[in-house]
Amino acid sequence: MSQSRQLAAIMFTDIVGYTALMGEDEQKAFELLKKNRSVQRPIIEKFNGLWLKEIGDGVLASFTTVSDAVYCAKEIQKTCLKEDDLVLRIGIHQGEVVFEGDDVFGDSVNIASRLEPLAPIGGILVSESVNRDLRNKKGIETKFVGEETFKNVKDPVKIYQVKVAGVETPIATTTQPTVDQYKDGISRGVLIGGGVIILLLVAFVIYQYRIKEPPNLPQPTMETEIEKSIAVLPLSSLSMDPENLIFADGIVEDLLSRLSMIEGLKVISRTSSEMYREKGTKSLPQIARELGVSYIIEGSVQRVGEKARINIQLIDARRDAHIWSQLFDRDIQDIFKTQSEITIHVASVLNALLTPQQTTEIQKNRTDNVKAFELYQLGRFYWNKRTGEGYQTSIDYFGQAIAEDPYYGLAYAGLADTYHLMSLQGWIETKEGRDKAAELALKALELDESLAEAHTVLASIYTYIDMDWEGAEKEYLRAIDLNFNYSTAHQYYSEHLSITGKHQQAREQINIALELDPLSFVIRYVSTDLYFNRGLFNEALAENQRCHELFKDHEWAAQYDFEINQQLGNGPAALEGFKRYGSITGKFEASLLDSIYQTSGLSGLLRWRIEKSDRFYTRAKLYGLLGEDEKAMDMLEKAFNEGEYSIEFTFHWAFRNLHSNPRFQTLVRRVGLDGI
């Protein structure tokens, strides 16, 4: 295929929040993608641009002049103002590129793609080479932002923001301030104040467009980071087919699994690294601080038919220094071998000594069937939605994966996970779900005894349904021994330890889970739960705030807003939590709660809930929170007799005064525990 070198202005556009939308509503995401094409294509053609290709939800286009490119970008952003749900970032750079067929290559493409994520929401950033040619161009005004060093680009790039009349955007900032930003006698205090205003503006726009950005959780310092610790950021999918995004995510999942086999290497769970799919202006050192790691892997995946191109980069995130990169052009059937190569190379770079057994485990494939691997990833994608419909879809995909490869143990473990959660959450009858989950988990282990996922499912069944405390302990420890980096095993084990009265060990386990998966809502919620039930209410309140940052308007966190503040005596805050819970669940009106609170205070709200509840266990907890222990005990016994109690009764704060009660200890013995 012939090549030609040309000077061109390269424009890269990207839809803000598209990945988050894809995870929430696929159909809406696909419709937004169509709208994006219908908006951009005619405008690009109007300004003599060449539509080159779509890269995921991004568009790559080239222009012969920078003025055409910038006029085009301005019109695109103005047009987006008329669309409620289409918001873009745009980056433009001019330089020499190589055209080959309908594709384009070169540093200029790389720089344009690096400029785009630095742009503010609804904004346009251009490089100095573009800005130079914009002087005296009618209707174009730019402002210097700063200087940025991009990976694989030799010299720093000066960046300018294009002002678009009628389009209000925050002021862009680079990751490193330059001398120019401090001139004209501006005091440090003014700069800090301006920075706060900018952050507030950014936060407001993000809220308006419901963008899921990583929350501002407490950041570990570099001194506390573990030397051998790593996170794998979501790989960019450079294919237009949306399903290839799931394929790219599967590559990440498999790579994480293999990295976890390197002894002494802390590997951050995908749940947390997923939060940086759209990292915006966050630098890699900042992401590393938030995740508590020293190293980061990032890259891209492009799949065409039976071929895949994987670009992997290993970065010392503390210094933002590029350590190693490699481009793999492989047949799809060799994808697993490639993953092993990457893992072993990472181990070598990090000076991690691999035993022959570890090397063998890293090179072992859970399946050699790529189709089964893809179907399993689709199953996990829908399983992660945690909805009844999502579970049913995941069952179908896991079943298809097993049909492709009847010896694929991980697919059986996925099915076991699904049926177990469905039984716990009431989507299917408890015994039916328990029996299916146990059978499938055992089948998974028959095929592959080393699956930590399957051991964890069995352990959870033994804890929450069978109350086989010894069997559960054995399975949890086996899962953790097989994969110490599996945060879910530590989370479930912490709950098991709380139930059995080992509270200090429970805190140690949940802290390990938090280190491995610091941005997991579920793990943060369990941590809140453990603090609350030990009477550490201030700690619980702080942890629950982090839950809100991770999952806005979740009913669990709203309920804890009420219960924690009720115990602290913070009446107004407790009332607001109660009202938020009612609004989220649709169970009661805020005006009614205001009236009850004004008349009877927080105790009145608790008594009102008791009257409205038809579950003995819920009533028992509410009486306990009121301090009416005899009534709490009566309700707890009725809950046991009706089979509707929760095993958490052994450590719940509401029943703290009942532990010496002989009737309470009788219930403890009924669940197979000698005492707590």
C-alpha positions in Angstrom: 0.0 0.0 0.0 1.4 3.4 -1.0 2.5 6.0 1.6 2.7 9.7 1.4 4.1 12.3 3.8 2.2 15.5 4.2 2.0 18.5 6.5 -1.5 18.3 8.1 -3.5 19.6 11.0 -4.8 16.7 12.9 -8.0 17.0 15.0 -9.0 14.5 17.6 -12.4 14.6 19.3 -13.9 12.5 22.1 -17.3 12.2 23.7 -17.2 13.2 27.4 -18.6 10.5 29.7 -19.3 7.9 26.9 -17.6 5.0 28.6 -19.6 5.5 31.8 -22.8 5.8 29.7 -21.9 2.6 27.9 -21.8 0.8 31.3 -25.2 2.1 32.3 -27.3 2.2 29.1 -25.8 0.5 26.0 -28.7 1.5 23.7 -28.4 5.2 24.7 -24.7 5.0 24.2 -25.1 3.6 20.7 -27.6 6.4 19.8 -25.2 9.0 21.1 -22.5 7.6 18.9 -24.8 7.9 15.9 -25.6 11.5 16.8 -21.9 12.3 17.1 -21.4 11.1 13.6 -24.3 13.1 12.2 -23.1 16.2 13.9 -19.4 16.0 13.1 -19.2 14.5 9.6 -21.0 17.3 7.7 -19.1 20.0 9.6 -15.7 18.4 8.9 -16.6 18.2 5.2 -17.8 21.8 5.2 -14.3 22.9 6.3 -12.5 20.8 3.8 -11.5 18.2 6.3 -10.9 14.5 5.8 -12.8 12.1 8.1 -10.2 9.5 8.7 -11.8 7.1 11.3 -13.5 6.5 14.6 -11.5 5.3 17.5 -14.0 4.0 20.0 -16.1 7.2 20.7 -13.4 9.5 19.3 -13.1 10.9 15.8 -9.8 11.4 13.9 -9.8 14.0 11.1 -7.2 15.9 9.1 -7.1 19.3 7.4 -4.7 21.0 5.0 -4.8 24.3 7.0 -4.9 24.9 10.8 -7.5 27.6 10.3 -9.9 25.2 8.7 -9.3 22.7 11.6 -9.9 25.4 14.3 -13.0 26.9 12.6 -14.3 23.4 12.3 -13.7 22.6 15.9 -15.4 25.9 17.0 -18.5 25.1 14.9 -18.7 21.5 16.3 -18.6 22.8 19.9 -21.3 25.5 19.1 -23.5 22.8 17.5 -23.1 20.6 20.6 -24.6 23.3 22.7 -27.9 22.6 21.0 -27.6 18.9 21.9 -28.5 18.1 25.5 -26.4 15.0 25.8 -23.5 15.5 23.4 -20.4 17.0 25.0 -16.9 16.9 23.5 -13.3 17.5 24.1 -11.1 18.5 21.1 -7.3 18.5 20.6 -5.5 19.8 17.4 -1.9 19.6 16.4 -0.1 20.4 13.1 2.9 18.5 11.8 4.2 16.0 9.3 2.2 12.8 9.1 2.2 9.6 7.0 -0.9 8.8 5.1 -1.4 5.1 4.2 -4.7 4.3 2.5 -7.4 5.7 4.7 -5.2 5.8 7.8 -2.6 8.3 9.2 0.4 7.8 11.4 3.1 9.9 13.1 3.9 12.0 16.2 1.3 14.6 15.1 -1.5 12.1 15.6 0.0 11.1 19.0 0.2 14.7 20.1 -3.4 15.5 19.0 -4.7 12.5 20.9 -2.7 13.6 24.0 -4.0 17.1 23.9 -7.7 16.0 23.7 -8.0 14.5 27.3 -6.4 17.7 28.7 -9.1 19.9 27.2 -11.8 21.0 29.6 -15.3 19.7 29.1 -16.7 21.4 25.9 -13.2 22.9 25.2 -10.6 23.0 22.5 -6.8 22.8 23.0 -4.2 23.4 20.3 -0.4 23.1 20.2 2.0 25.9 19.6 2.5 24.8 15.9 -1.3 25.4 15.4 -1.4 28.6 17.5 1.5 30.1 15.4 -0.6 30.0 12.2 -3.7 31.4 13.9 -2.3 34.9 14.4 -4.6 37.5 12.8 -7.2 34.9 11.8 -10.6 36.5 12.2 -12.8 35.2 14.9 -10.1 33.1 16.6 -8.7 34.0 20.0 -6.4 31.7 22.1 -4.9 31.8 25.5 -1.7 30.2 26.7 -2.3 27.4 29.2 1.1 25.9 29.9 3.7 23.4 28.8 3.3 19.6 28.8 5.7 16.7 28.2 4.1 13.8 26.5 5.3 10.2 26.5 7.2 9.3 23.3 7.4 12.9 22.3 10.9 14.3 22.5 10.3 18.0 23.2 7.7 19.6 25.6 4.6 21.0 23.9 3.2 24.4 24.6 -0.6 24.3 24.8 -3.2 27.0 24.1 -6.9 27.1 24.6 -9.3 28.3 21.9 -12.0 30.6 23.1 -15.4 29.8 21.6 -18.0 32.6 21.8 -21.1 31.4 23.6 -19.5 28.3 24.9 -18.6 28.5 28.6 -15.8 26.2 29.6 -13.4 26.0 32.5 -9.9 27.2 32.0 -7.6 24.3 31.0 -4.6 23.4 33.2 -1.6 21.3 32.5 -0.2 18.8 34.9 2.9 21.0 35.4 2.8 24.8 35.9 5.2 26.9 33.8 7.1 30.0 34.6 4.7 32.0 32.4 1.8 31.1 34.8 3.5 32.9 37.7 4.5 36.1 36.0 2.9 39.6 36.2 3.4 39.7 40.0 0.5 37.4 40.8 0.8 36.2 44.4 0.7 32.6 45.4 -2.4 33.2 47.4 -4.2 34.6 44.4 -3.1 31.5 42.4 -4.4 29.2 45.0 -7.7 31.0 45.2 -8.0 31.0 41.5 -7.3 27.2 41.5 -10.1 26.7 43.9 -12.5 28.5 41.7 -11.4 26.5 38.7 -11.9 23.3 40.6 -15.4 24.4 41.6 -16.2 25.2 38.1 -15.0 21.8 36.9 -16.9 20.1 39.6 -20.1 21.9 38.7 -19.8 21.0 35.0 -19.0 17.4 35.8 -22.1 17.3 38.0 -24.2 18.8 35.3 -23.2 16.1 32.8 -23.1 13.3 35.3 -19.5 12.3 34.5 -18.1 9.5 36.6 -14.7 10.7 37.7 -12.5 9.1 40.3 -13.6 10.5 43.7 -11.2 12.6 45.8 -10.4 10.0 48.4 -7.5 10.5 50.9 -4.3 10.0 48.9 -1.4 7.9 50.3 1.9 9.6 50.2 4.7 8.3 48.1 6.5 7.2 51.2 3.7 4.8 52.1 3.6 3.2 48.6 4.8 -0.4 48.2 7.8 -0.5 46.0 6.5 -3.5 44.0 2.9 -2.3 43.4 1.1 -1.9 40.1 -2.2 -0.9 38.5 -3.3 -1.6 34.9 -5.4 1.2 33.5 -8.2 0.4 31.0 -6.6 -0.2 27.6 -7.9 2.1 24.9 -9.9 0.3 22.3 -8.9 1.5 18.8 -11.6 -0.5 17.0 -15.0 1.0 16.0 -16.9 -2.1 17.1 -18.2 -1.4 20.7 -17.9 -5.1 21.6 -14.1 -4.7 21.2 -14.1 -2.5 24.2 -15.2 -5.5 26.2 -12.4 -7.5 24.5 -9.9 -4.9 25.6 -11.3 -5.1 29.1 -10.9 -8.9 29.0 -7.2 -8.4 28.1 -6.8 -6.2 31.2 -8.6 -8.8 33.4 -6.4 -11.6 32.1 -3.3 -9.6 32.6 -4.2 -8.7 36.2 -4.8 -12.4 36.9 -1.3 -13.3 35.6 0.4 -10.4 37.4 -1.3 -11.5 40.7 0.9 -14.7 40.5 4.1 -12.6 40.9 5.0 -13.1 44.6 5.3 -9.9 46.5 3.6 -7.7 43.9 0.6 -5.8 45.0 -1.9 -5.6 42.1 -4.8 -3.1 42.2 -8.2 -4.5 41.4 -9.8 -3.6 38.1 -12.7 -2.0 40.0 -10.5 0.8 41.1 -8.4 1.2 38.0 -11.6 1.3 35.9 -12.4 4.7 37.5 -9.5 6.2 35.4 -10.9 5.1 32.0 -11.5 8.8 31.6 -8.8 10.3 33.6 -9.2 13.8 32.3 -6.3 16.0 33.3 -5.0 13.7 36.0 -1.4 12.9 35.6 0.0 9.4 36.1 1.8 10.4 39.3 -1.5 11.7 40.7 -3.3 8.5 39.7 -0.5 6.5 41.3 -0.8 8.4 44.6 -4.6 7.8 44.7 -4.2 4.1 44.0 -1.1 3.7 46.2 1.1 2.2 43.6 4.6 2.7 42.2 4.0 1.4 38.6 1.3 1.7 36.0 0.6 -0.2 32.8 -1.3 1.6 30.1 -1.8 1.1 26.4 -4.2 0.3 23.6 -5.8 -2.7 21.8 -6.8 -2.7 18.1 -8.6 -5.8 16.8 -9.3 -6.3 13.1 -10.8 -9.7 12.3 -8.4 -12.4 13.5 -5.6 -10.0 14.1 -4.8 -7.9 17.2 -2.4 -5.1 17.9 -1.6 -4.5 21.5 0.5 -1.6 22.6 1.8 -1.9 26.2 3.7 0.7 28.2 5.1 0.2 31.7 5.7 3.5 33.6 7.4 4.3 36.8 4.5 6.5 37.9 6.4 8.1 40.8 8.7 9.8 38.4 6.4 9.7 35.3 9.2 7.9 33.6 8.7 5.5 30.7 10.4 2.2 31.5 9.4 -0.2 28.8 7.0 -0.4 25.9 6.3 -2.9 23.2 4.0 -3.3 20.2 2.6 -6.8 19.7 1.1 -7.7 16.3 -0.4 -11.1 16.9 -3.0 -13.5 15.7 -6.0 -13.7 18.0 -5.2 -17.3 18.9 -1.8 -16.1 20.3 -3.4 -13.6 22.6 -2.9 -15.6 25.8 0.8 -16.3 25.0 1.2 -12.5 24.5 -0.2 -11.9 28.0 2.3 -14.3 29.5 5.1 -12.6 27.7 4.0 -9.2 29.1 3.7 -10.5 32.6 7.1 -12.2 32.6 8.7 -9.1 31.2 7.1 -6.9 33.9 8.4 -9.3 36.6 11.9 -9.0 35.0 11.8 -5.2 34.9 10.6 -5.1 38.6 13.4 -7.5 39.6 10.8 -10.0 40.8 12.3 -13.5 40.9 9.9 -16.1 39.5 10.1 -19.7 40.6 9.6 -22.4 37.9 6.2 -23.1 39.4 5.2 -19.4 39.3 6.4 -19.2 35.7 4.3 -22.3 34.8 1.2 -20.7 36.5 1.7 -17.4 34.6 1.9 -19.3 31.3 -1.1 -21.5 32.1 -4.2 -20.5 30.2 -7.7 -20.8 31.8 -8.9 -21.6 28.2 -7.3 -21.8 24.8 -10.6 -20.9 23.1 -10.7 -17.2 22.3 -14.4 -17.3 21.7 -15.1 -18.8 25.1 -12.8 -16.1 26.6 -14.8 -13.3 24.9 -18.1 -14.8 26.0 -16.9 -15.1 29.6 -15.9 -11.4 29.6 -19.4 -10.5 28.3 -20.8 -12.6 31.2 -18.7 -10.7 33.7 -19.7 -7.4 32.1 -23.4 -8.0 32.7 -22.8 -9.7 36.1 -21.2 -6.5 37.3 -24.4 -4.6 36.7 -25.9 -6.3 39.8 -29.4 -6.3 38.5 -31.9 -9.2 37.9 -31.8 -8.6 34.1 -28.0 -8.3 34.2 -27.7 -11.6 36.1 -30.0 -13.4 33.5 -27.9 -12.1 30.6 -24.6 -13.1 32.3 -26.0 -16.6 32.9 -26.6 -16.9 29.1 -23.1 -15.7 28.2 -21.4 -17.9 30.8 -23.4 -20.8 29.4 -22.3 -20.0 25.9 -18.7 -19.9 27.1 -19.0 -23.4 28.6 -20.6 -24.6 25.4 -17.5 -23.4 23.5 -15.1 -24.9 26.1 -16.7 -27.4 28.5 -13.4 -27.5 30.5 -13.3 -23.7 31.1 -13.3 -23.6 35.0 -13.6 -19.8 35.2 -16.9 -19.8 33.3 -18.3 -22.3 35.8 -17.1 -20.0 38.6 -18.8 -17.1 37.0 -22.1 -19.0 36.9 -21.6 -20.0 40.5 -21.0 -16.4 41.5 -24.2 -15.3 39.7 -26.5 -17.9 41.2 -25.1 -17.3 44.7 -25.7 -13.5 44.5 -29.2 -14.0 43.0 -30.1 -16.2 46.0 -28.7 -13.7 48.5 -30.4 -10.8 46.9 -33.8 -12.5 46.5 -33.9 -12.9 42.7 -34.3 -16.7 43.1 -35.3 -19.0 46.0 -32.4 -19.4 48.5 -32.0 -23.2 48.4 -32.3 -23.3 44.6 -29.6 -20.7 44.2 -27.4 -22.2 46.9 -27.5 -25.7 45.4 -26.8 -24.5 41.9 -24.0 -22.2 43.0 -22.3 -24.9 45.1 -22.5 -27.5 42.3 -21.0 -25.1 39.8 -18.2 -23.9 42.2 -17.2 -27.5 42.9 -17.3 -28.3 39.1 -15.0 -25.3 38.6 -12.6 -26.5 41.2 -12.7 -30.0 39.7 -11.5 -28.5 36.4 -9.0 -26.0 38.0 -8.3 -26.2 41.7 -6.4 -23.0 41.7 -9.4 -20.7 41.0 -9.6 -18.3 44.0 -12.9 -17.1 42.6 -14.5 -20.5 43.0 -13.1 -21.1 46.5 -14.5 -17.6 47.5 -18.0 -18.5 46.3 -17.9 -21.7 48.3 -16.7 -19.9 51.4 -19.5 -17.3 51.1 -22.1 -20.1 50.7 -20.8 -21.8 53.8 -20.9 -18.4 55.7 -24.2 -17.0 54.7 -26.3 -20.0 54.0 -24.8 -23.2 55.5 -23.3 -21.6 58.5 -20.4 -24.0 58.2 -17.9 -21.8 60.0 -15.0 -24.2 59.8 -15.6 -25.0 56.1 -15.9 -21.3 55.3 -12.6 -20.5 57.1 -10.8 -23.2 55.2 -12.1 -22.0 51.8 -11.3 -18.3 52.5 -7.8 -19.1 53.5 -7.3 -21.2 50.5 -8.6 -18.5 48.2 -6.3 -15.9 49.7 -3.3 -18.3 49.5 -4.0 -18.8 45.8 -4.4 -15.1 45.0 -3.6 -12.7 47.7 -4.5 -9.8 45.4 -8.2 -11.0 45.1 -9.8 -8.2 47.1 -13.3 -9.9 47.1 -11.9 -12.8 49.2 -10.5 -10.4 51.8 -13.8 -8.5 51.9 -15.9 -11.7 52.4 -13.5 -13.0 54.9 -13.7 -9.8 56.9 -17.5 -10.2 57.1 -17.0 -13.9 58.2 -14.6 -12.8 60.9 -17.0 -10.2 62.2 -19.9 -12.7 62.4 -17.7 -15.1 64.4 -16.6 -12.3 66.8 -13.0 -11.8 65.6 -13.3 -8.0 65.1 -9.6 -7.0 65.0 -8.9 -9.6 62.4 -11.9 -8.5 60.4 -10.6 -4.9 60.4 -7.2 -6.1 59.2 -8.8 -8.0 56.3 -11.0 -5.2 55.1 -8.0 -2.9 55.2 -6.2 -5.3 52.9 -9.2 -5.3 50.6 -9.2 -1.4 50.6 -5.5 -1.4 49.7 -6.1 -3.7 46.7 -9.4 -2.0 45.7 -9.5 1.6 47.2 -12.3 2.8 44.8 -14.7 -0.1 45.4 -18.1 1.1 46.7 -18.9 -2.3 48.1 -15.6 -2.7 50.0 -15.9 0.9 51.4 -19.5 0.1 52.5 -18.3 -3.0 54.3 -15.6 -0.9 56.0 -18.3 1.6 57.1 -20.4 -1.3 58.4 -17.5 -2.7 60.5 -16.8 0.7 62.0 -20.4 1.3 62.9 -20.9 -2.0 64.5 -17.9 -1.5 66.7 -19.3 1.9 67.9 -16.7 3.9 66.0 -19.2 6.3 64.6 -16.9 9.2 63.5 -14.8 6.8 61.5 -18.0 5.2 60.1 -19.3 8.7 59.1 -16.0 9.5 57.2 -16.0 6.2 55.5 -19.7 6.5 54.5 -18.9 9.9 52.9 -16.4 8.1 50.7 -19.2 5.7 49.8 -21.3 8.7 48.6 -18.3 9.9 46.5 -18.0 6.5 44.8 -21.8 5.9 44.3 -24.0 8.9 44.4 -27.5 8.3 45.8 -27.1 4.6 46.9 -29.7 3.6 49.4 -27.2 1.7 51.6 -25.1 4.8 52.2 -28.2 7.0 52.7 -29.5 4.6 55.4 -26.2 4.8 57.2 -26.3 8.6 57.1 -29.4 8.3 59.3 -28.2 5.5 61.6 -24.7 6.9 62.2 -25.9 10.4 62.9 -28.7 9.1 65.1 -26.2 7.4 67.3 -24.0 10.6 67.3 -27.1 12.7 68.2 -26.8 14.8 65.1 -30.6 15.3 64.6 -30.7 17.5 61.4 -28.1 15.4 59.6 -29.9 12.2 60.6 -33.2 13.6 59.3 -31.6 14.5 56.0 -30.2 11.0 55.7 -33.6 9.5 56.4 -35.2 11.8 53.8 -32.6 10.9 51.2 -33.2 7.2 51.9 -36.9 7.7 51.4 -36.4 9.7 48.2 -34.0 7.1 46.7 -36.2 4.1 47.6 -39.6 5.9 47.0 -40.8 4.5 50.4 -41.9 7.8 52.0 -42.3 11.5 51.5 -39.9 14.1 52.9 -42.7 16.3 54.1 -44.2 13.6 56.3 -40.8 13.0 57.9 -40.4 16.7 58.7 -43.7 16.6 60.5 -42.8 13.5 62.6 -39.3 14.9 63.4 -40.7 18.2 64.6 -43.2 16.4 66.8 -41.2 13.5 68.2 -37.6 13.9 67.1 -35.4 11.0 65.9 -37.0 8.5 68.2 -40.3 9.3 66.6 -38.8 8.5 63.2 -37.6 5.2 64.4 -41.0 4.3 65.9 -42.7 5.3 62.7 -40.4 3.0 60.8 -41.2 0.2 63.2 -44.9 0.6 62.6 -44.4 0.6 58.8 -42.1 -2.5 58.7 -43.5 -5.9 58.2 -40.2 -7.7 59.0 -39.4 -8.9 62.5 -35.7 -8.6 62.0 -36.0 -4.9 60.9 -38.1 -4.2 63.9 -35.6 -5.9 66.2 -32.8 -3.6 64.9 -34.9 -0.5 65.2 -35.9 -1.3 68.8 -32.2 -2.0 69.5 -31.2 1.4 68.1 -33.9 3.0 70.4 -32.3 1.2 73.4 -35.5 -0.9 74.0 -33.6 -4.2 74.5 -36.4 -6.5 75.6 -38.5 -5.6 72.6 -35.5 -6.0 70.4 -35.0 -9.5 71.9 -38.6 -10.4 71.4 -38.5 -9.4 67.7 -35.2 -11.1 67.1 -36.7 -14.4 68.4 -39.7 -14.0 66.1 -37.4 -13.3 63.2 -35.6 -16.6 63.9 -38.8 -18.5 64.2 -40.0 -17.1 60.8 -36.6 -17.7 59.2 -36.1 -14.1 58.2 -33.2 -13.0 60.3 -29.7 -11.9 59.1 -26.6 -13.6 60.3 -25.2 -10.2 61.0 -27.2 -10.2 64.2 -24.1 -11.6 66.0 -22.2 -8.4 65.6 -24.8 -5.7 64.9 -24.5 -2.6 67.1 -28.3 -2.6 67.7 -27.9 -5.9 69.7 -24.8 -4.9 71.7 -26.6 -4.9 75.0 -28.1 -8.4 74.4 -24.9 -10.4 74.3 -25.1 -11.5 77.9 -28.8 -12.3 77.6 -29.3 -16.1 77.7 -32.0 -15.9 75.1 -29.6 -14.2 72.7 -26.9 -16.8 73.4 -29.4 -19.5 72.6 -29.8 -17.9 69.1 -26.0 -17.8 68.7 -25.8 -21.5 69.4 -28.6 -22.1 66.9 -26.4 -20.8 64.1 -23.5 -23.1 65.2 -21.4 -20.7 67.2 -20.3 -21.4 70.8 -20.3 -17.7 71.8 -19.3 -14.3 70.6 
